[in-house]
Amino acid sequence: MQSTRAAEWPDVRAQGCGLIRAAGVAGAGGAGFPSYAKWTDLEGVDSLLVNHQESEPNYYVDKWLGRAHAETFAALFDVLLEEAFDPIVVSAKWKDRDEHVRDLEAETDGTVIPPNELPLDRDEESGVVFAYTENEYQYGMESVLLKTVDGTVVGTDLPADHGWVVQNTETLYNISRALSDGEPVTHKYVHVSGDVARDRFLEVPIGTPASELLRAAGRPPEALPSDAVLADGGPGWCFPVDATPADYGVCKHTNCLLVLDGETVAENTFGEGRIDVLEEYEWTDRAVETEPTATLEPPRVRIPLATNPEPDVVEPAEPAVEVGDRVAVGDRIATPSTDGISNPQHASIAGEVTAVSESALEIESR
């Protein structure tokens, strides 16, 4: 029998992929891959893995979402269990259970599996399952987490080839809003950390310049040392920003902006430019914000047409506005490309379109 909550939602199997795409949902961490692509063939999968690992010491976005919106996730899980998946596995670190995950456990009446009982037997589980891992940061990697949770070795395959859809918590929150209300993704939760006066946890419109985040953290761009490096990502997995703070706009995958010392970066840069400074700073001794304390209202945004394009895989959206057009928050300003995997983009602030290029759109709040 269909639950009351499930009856109020659209048919996920028939409409879910289209609604997720229409909202422009993309991975809220990692590569920022368009999320609808994971939901195109639900006939081939039966299990959902919620990556609730938050694999950096200064991240609290997913932990906060799980606490503050436990009822939202419970309603979504009801729908997905009715129509798409069984089981739904939420995987967090054991150390985070008491402070950050108990509310979600209670709302979902989930089964709890401690680290010493992993990997689980997927065929023996149903409903919502909380699969807790040890307290290592590398479990945030999708392939590592799947192997840890149920022994699945992905290799060169995709999780879907093994019956899994994997989404992190913020992405799934955006999917919930897309399915229940058709809400497009216009804002992002972002940390600001590293060599700043004050660590911040902010809600910002997509495309907010890094300069605005730096000012909110008490380290305006003009006060940065000449050798300072801006990096997008967390202490253990980030990449240098190849633009000025004024020109770099927050993407849908941006979960942290770091200010780092140039010499430290040079000594801790690895393959493909990845920076790992996890051991170089006292990340766990810092005063941090564990919930969003402000919503920035920047005077301008620069919205990328592709969150994180991969050649021959992800295509940028095509502008649907021109310079001088007026837009409101949530208006579709770019439509998906007909070639490859592609997401629409939406206005994150109200104002006037001031620049249109092949890679981004700029809006000023006039």
N, C-alpha and C positions, 0 to 999 in steps of 0.2 A: 504494500500500500504506500502511495506517495505521501511524504510528510507535508504538513501545512506550509512549512517554509519553502520546500522544493516546488510546491504548486504555484508559488508567487513569482518564480523565476522563469526565464526563457528556456527553451529546450537546448541544453548545452551541446548535445551531440549535433543537432541540426543548425544551431545558430551561434554557438560559442566562438568558433574560429573567426567568423565574420565580425562579431561584436568586439572581440579582442583586437582585431586588426583595425577596425574603425576608430577605436580609442587610442591607437598608436602605442600600445603597450610594448615595451622593450625590456630586456633584462636589466634590472636595477643595480646590478653589480657585474663585474667581469666584462664580457665582450659587448653587452648591450644588444644582443641578437633579438630581432623582432619575435615577440613571444608567440604570435599566432601560428608561426611555422611549426611549433611543437604540438599544436592542437588540430592540425589539419586532418589527421587520420586516427581518431580515437578508437576505431575498431581494432587497431593493431596494438593497443596498450591496455593495461588493466590496473596499473599502480601509479600513484602520485607520490613523489618524494619532495617534501618541503624542506629546503636547505635553510635551517634556522641556526646555522653554525656561527654566523657573524665572526668570520675567521681573522679578525684583527683585534688587538687589545684595546683600541680606542673606539671601537664601533658599538653603537647602542641602538641603531635604527630598527633592526629587526626585533631585538629584545623589547624595545618600547612598543612597537606595533603589536606584538603578540600580547602584551599586557593591556594596552589601552584599547585594543580593538578585538579582544577575545570573542565577543559576541558576533562580530562581523565574520571572523574566520569560522566560528562554529556554524553559522548559517550557510556559508559557502560550502563547508565540508558536507553538511546535510545534503545539499543539492548535488554535489559531485559524487557522493556515495550512491545516491539514487540513480544517477544517470551515466556516470562515466568510469569511476574508479572503485576498486576494493582490493587492497586497503589504501588508505592515505597514511603515509608515514611522515611524521614530523621529527627531524633529527636536530638536536641541540647538544651542547656540551653539558656534562653532568654537573659542573660547578654552577651553571646558570639556572638549574631547575628551581630551587626554592624561591629565589628572588624574582625570576623573570618568566617562568613557564607554568607555574602552578595554576594560574588563572585560566590559561588555555586548556590545561588538562581538565580542570573542573567543568568548563563550559562544554567540552566535547565528550566528557566521560570516557577518555581514551585509555587504552592499555599502556602500561609503562614497562619498558624493557631497559634495564641498566646496562652499562658498558660490558660487564663480564658475561652477559648473555647474548652478545652479538657474535656473529651475524645471525639475524633472524631467519626463520623459514617462512618465506612469503606465502606459500601455499597454506600455512597454518594460521595466518593472521587475517583479520577482517576489521572493518570499521577504522577508527582513528587509532594509530599506534604511535607512541612516543619512544623513539629509539635513541637513547642517549649514548654519546661517545665519550671517550676520554677527553682530557682538556688540552688537546693539541690543536694548533691553529691550522695545520695543513688539511684537516678534514673538510674545510670549506671548498676544496676543489671537487668538482662534480664527480670525476672518475674515482677519486679516493673515497669520497663519501659513499658512493654506490657499493664499492668493494667492501667497505667497513660495515655498512648496514645489512646487506644480504649476500655478500660474496660475489656480486656481479662484477666481472672483469670486462670493461667496455672495449679496451684496445682501440682499434681504429673505427669501431662501430659508433653509432649514436645510442643514447639510453633507450630511445624508442625501439631499437632493434632487439632490446631485451625486455620490452614490455613496460618501460618506465617513462613518465614525464617528470622532469626535475625543474622546480622553480624555487627561487629564493623568496623570502617572506614578503619583502616590499613589492616584488613583481606580482606575487599572488594577491596582495592587497589591491594593487591596481587592476588586476584581472577581476576581482570581486566587484569593484566599482564599475567596471566596464559592463559586466554581465547584469548587475542589478539595476543600474541607473544610466548606462550608456555614457558614463563620465570619461572624457578624454584625459590623457596624461598631460598636465600643464605644469606641475610642480615636482620638486625632488627634495628628499631629505639628504642633507650633506653635513659632514663633519669638516671642521677646519682645525688643523693641528700642526705639530712640528715646532719650528722656531717662530712662534707667535706669542703675543702677550697673554692671550686667553684662548683656550680650546673652546670651540663653539659647536653646537648641534642646531642646525638651522633648517627651516623650510624655505626653499627659494624657487622662483619661476625658472623653468627650463630656459637656458640661454643666458642666465645671469652672469655677468663678467666676473672673472676671478678677482678682479680689483675690488669689487663690492664685498666679497667674502673676506678678503684680507683686511679691509677696513673694519668689518664687523668683529674681527679677531684682534683688533688693536695693532695691526701691522700693515699700514697702508703701503701701496706699491712704492711710493717715493722714499719710504724708510727701509726698503730691502737693501741688504749689502749687494755689491756688484756681482759677487759670485754665488748669490743665492739661487737655488733651483726650486722651481715649482713642480710638484708632481701630482698626478691624478691617481688616486688609489690609496691603499693602506700601507703601513710601515713594512710589511713583509712582501707586498706585491703592488708596486706602483711604477709609473712611467713618467719621464719628464714631459712637461707641457711645452710644446713647440710653438709658442705664441706669447705675445705680451699679456700681462694680466688683464688689460683692457679688452683684448681681442679674443681671449679664451672664454667661451661660454659653457656653462655647466651643461653636460649631456645627460641623457636619461640613465646612463650607467654610472655617472659620477657619484660616488658615495663618500669621498674624502678628498680634500685639497691639502697637500702638505707643503710646508716651507722647510727646505732642507739646506744644510751647509754643503757648498760645492765640493769641498775636499772629501767629505764623508761620502757623498754620492759617487765620486770618482772611484773610491775604494770599495764600493759595494754595489757596482753595476754588473749585471750578468748577461746571459744570452738574450738577444733581441731587445736590449736596452732596459730590461727589468731591474728595478732597484729594490734591494732588501736591506732595510736599516732596522730590522726588528730588534737586533741586539745592540744597536748603537745609541739608542735613546732610552730613558727611563719612562717608557710609555705607561706602565701600570702605576707609577707614583704621581701621575699628573692629576690636577683637579679637572674633572671632565663634566660635561653636561650629559645627563642620561635621558633627557627628553628634549624635544625642540623648545627652545626658549624665545625664538623670534621668527617671524616671517618677513623676509626682506622684500622691499618694493623698489627694485632698481629703476633708474630713469630710462634704461634701454636694455634690450636683450638681443643676443645673437644666437638664433636657433639653428642648429645643424640640420641639414636635410637628410643625413644618415647618421644615426647615433655612433656607430662604429663600423664603417663599411669594410667588407671583405671582398676583394676583387673577384668578380664572376659569381659571387654568392649573394651579397646584399647590395641593392641598388638605392641611390638617393631618391628621395621623393621629388616630384616635379612642382615647382612653384605654381600656386593658384591665385596669387595676388601680384600687384604691381606697386612700384614706388608711388606713394601718395594715397594708397587705399587706407581706409580706417578699419580697424579690426577690434573685436571684443575678445575677452578671455574665452578660450575654448573654440573659437572659430577655426575651421580647417583652412590652413594657409598653404598647404602643399599636399598633393595627392600621390598615392603610391605609384611608382613606376610600373609599367606593364611588363618589364623585363626583370626576371629574377624575384628574389624576396625583397619586399619593400614595404615600409610603413608610411602612413600619412603623418603630417606634423600639424600642430595646433598652436594658436597664439597663446602665449603664457602671460602676457600683460595686454591691457587695452591701450590703443594708441594708433600711431601712423606708421605704415611700412616705409622705411627710409633707405633700404638697400636690398637688392635681390641679386644673388649670384648662383652659380652652379653648386655651391657647397653650403650656403647658409642664407637665412633671411634675417634682417634686422628690423626691430620695432622700437620706436621711441614713444614714451607715454606723454603725448602732447594733448 
